[in-house]
Amino acid sequence: MKWQKKGVIFETAGQHPWMVSHACVPTALLLEDKERIRIYFAPRNKKGQSIPTFIDVDAEDPSRVLKLHDKPILELGERGTFDDGGIMPCSVVRNKSDIFLYYVGWNPSGSVPYRNAIGLAVSSDGGTTFERMYPGAIVDRNKQEPFFTASPCVMKEDDTWHMWYASSTGFVEVNGSPEPLYVIKYASSDDGIDWHRKNHTCIEPNDKYESNARATVIKEDGMYKMWFAYRGSFDFRDGTGSYSIGYTESEDAVHWQRKDEQAGISYSEKGWDSTMQTYPNVLEMEKKRYLFYNGNGFGKTGIGYAVQEI
């Protein structure tokens, strides 16, 4: 299951006034012509706020960028709403003639650095423009999950919708600052909008200071296969606790057996992904699959990809 790394596809470098740095959380969609892959991502503006847009790349050679979209697909939410401080696209699902985009909304917070929640936007034109389905979040903190929710991965399977999402379990103080802890949990839905949550943790951390998030899931030969990002709580900004990509399997989409040694990818000796690999997104093609991901600096060095023949 080893991935063959191909390098960087795209790096944000001030191409637009609202596109100053970073290219966070690549989220891929094979377009209907089967010749192009649309990769949604979140660059940051001069305030450090994430604003979503996309690139189109060649489906046979994703290193060949065909188009950089010249405007955001969603603007920041109305002041006071869950996504008024930033938006990161995380998962796209075709639903009849529409495309559902699940995303993370950011709010600055007072006692901790930020608060997240999960929103839903819909495209009726093949994934070029989107509108919020609701001004509020569809998955937010609740009586059992009191801190925040983030980074959803959604799969539609027959009449069941699955969601694997990050749920914060609290904060730990590191060098005088609160740093979030989070784990991947599971939810299900009949329509992709209203979600049933049983507070079930899919992946137990290796230790109490590990955080895991940003699942990407495929189903192969009856087995659910997930790649995800995990990090420590100390020195995780390109340091010894930085994000790495893990791997786990499940027979029922709910209960998972962790097998990080089978992730098939590791840091490069030097270059753009030598100190961090994070925010994985797997796209299945007819005879191969692609892994799109971020490297050093949480996406500051751009979007790269790897290939696996199937």
Summary of the structure (lengths in Angstrom):
residues: 310
radius of gyration: 17.8
end to end distance: 9.2
largest distance: 51.7
contacts: 1051
relative contact order: 0.15
helix: 2%
strand: 54%
